Amino acid sequence: MAFLVLEEFIEAYQYTDDSGGEIDFLISTVIGSIEEIIDQVESIDIDVKKKVFNKLLEQSDNNIFEDWGQYKVDLLSIAVVFADDEELRDKLRMKIENLINQNSSNE
């Protein structure tokens, strides 16, 4: 549900004047909530960890983040908690390297 709320807020951000920072605050709050949920998942079964990790990577590829790279980076930063597992760490590293290569001409 948090990902759905995040998507709605980002979509609203595109059509709203956020000079007061309210929408950015809400988006940051939702991302913080996702991080808190992930912190609870950290100590459970590896299969559940993999599902949650893959969901984070999948969401980071969501087209809604096309113009909002920082939020994509925030989601990938959350995925770092799974880096203690070699398979997940390698997958995250490949994801980051691909993003760097895709955006090498973009400041």
Wavefront OBJ file of the C-alpha trace (Angstrom):
o trace
v 0.000 0.000 0.000
v 2.836 2.373 0.749
v 4.057 2.071 -2.839
v 0.589 2.949 -4.128
v 0.432 6.002 -1.870
v 3.938 6.999 -2.967
v 2.929 6.726 -6.610
v -0.162 8.888 -6.049
v 1.840 11.592 -4.246
v 4.495 11.696 -6.952
v 1.833 11.903 -9.616
v 0.206 14.790 -7.723
v 3.613 16.461 -7.387
v 3.847 16.739 -11.163
v 0.711 18.887 -11.371
v 0.956 20.928 -8.189
v 2.874 23.942 -6.982
v 4.885 22.602 -4.068
v 6.770 25.768 -3.238
v 5.826 25.195 0.415
v 7.287 21.668 0.346
v 4.177 19.888 1.606
v 4.061 17.209 -1.090
v 7.797 16.598 -0.854
v 7.342 16.194 2.904
v 4.543 13.648 2.354
v 6.635 11.717 -0.163
v 9.586 11.680 2.234
v 7.275 10.481 5.006
v 5.992 7.595 2.873
v 9.549 6.622 1.932
v 10.447 6.753 5.634
v 7.501 4.452 6.379
v 8.711 2.009 3.736
v 12.139 2.092 5.359
v 10.628 1.336 8.783
v 8.728 -1.618 7.333
v 11.912 -2.896 5.687
v 13.787 -2.630 8.992
v 11.234 -5.040 10.473
v 11.613 -7.449 7.544
v 15.376 -7.547 7.944
v 15.315 -10.278 10.579
v 12.872 -12.683 8.902
v 13.036 -15.554 6.451
v 15.354 -15.157 3.444
v 12.534 -15.927 0.978
v 10.476 -13.027 2.352
v 13.582 -10.824 2.277
v 14.092 -11.661 -1.388
v 10.474 -10.826 -2.227
v 10.674 -7.491 -0.436
v 14.058 -6.709 -1.983
v 12.770 -7.524 -5.466
v 9.714 -5.343 -4.840
v 12.001 -2.428 -3.979
v 13.994 -2.921 -7.178
v 10.811 -3.318 -9.191
v 9.376 -0.110 -7.743
v 12.593 1.781 -8.414
v 12.020 0.966 -12.110
v 8.518 2.427 -12.005
v 8.073 5.045 -14.740
v 6.617 7.427 -12.170
v 10.202 8.106 -11.012
v 11.331 9.132 -14.515
v 11.705 12.798 -13.544
v 12.184 12.201 -9.841
v 15.548 10.446 -9.630
v 16.099 11.255 -5.971
v 13.114 9.158 -4.942
v 14.453 6.262 -7.012
v 17.785 6.631 -5.213
v 15.947 6.720 -1.876
v 14.287 3.370 -2.637
v 17.582 1.812 -3.711
v 19.207 3.163 -0.546
v 16.616 1.306 1.504
v 17.574 -1.902 -0.329
v 21.085 -1.654 1.124
v 19.853 -3.330 4.327
v 19.699 -6.565 2.328
v 23.346 -6.311 1.238
v 24.425 -8.834 3.864
v 23.141 -11.537 1.498
v 25.651 -11.999 -1.333
v 23.028 -12.747 -3.996
v 21.009 -9.644 -3.138
v 24.133 -7.503 -2.822
v 25.248 -8.544 -6.315
v 21.799 -7.842 -7.717
v 21.766 -4.385 -6.113
v 25.270 -3.647 -7.381
v 24.248 -4.616 -10.929
v 21.151 -2.421 -10.651
v 23.192 0.581 -9.527
v 25.833 0.015 -12.198
v 23.137 -0.183 -14.885
v 21.604 3.079 -13.666
v 24.995 4.760 -13.714
v 25.654 3.543 -17.250
v 22.186 4.611 -18.458
v 22.629 8.063 -16.962
v 26.319 8.654 -17.556
v 25.568 11.676 -19.747
v 23.079 13.080 -17.259
v 24.444 15.268 -14.480
l 1 2 3 4 5 6 7 8 9 10 11 12 13 14 15 16 17 18 19 20 21 22 23 24 25 26 27 28 29 30 31 32 33 34 35 36 37 38 39 40 41 42 43 44 45 46 47 48 49 50 51 52 53 54 55 56 57 58 59 60 61 62 63 64 65 66 67 68 69 70 71 72 73 74 75 76 77 78 79 80 81 82 83 84 85 86 87 88 89 90 91 92 93 94 95 96 97 98 99 100 101 102 103 104 105 106 107
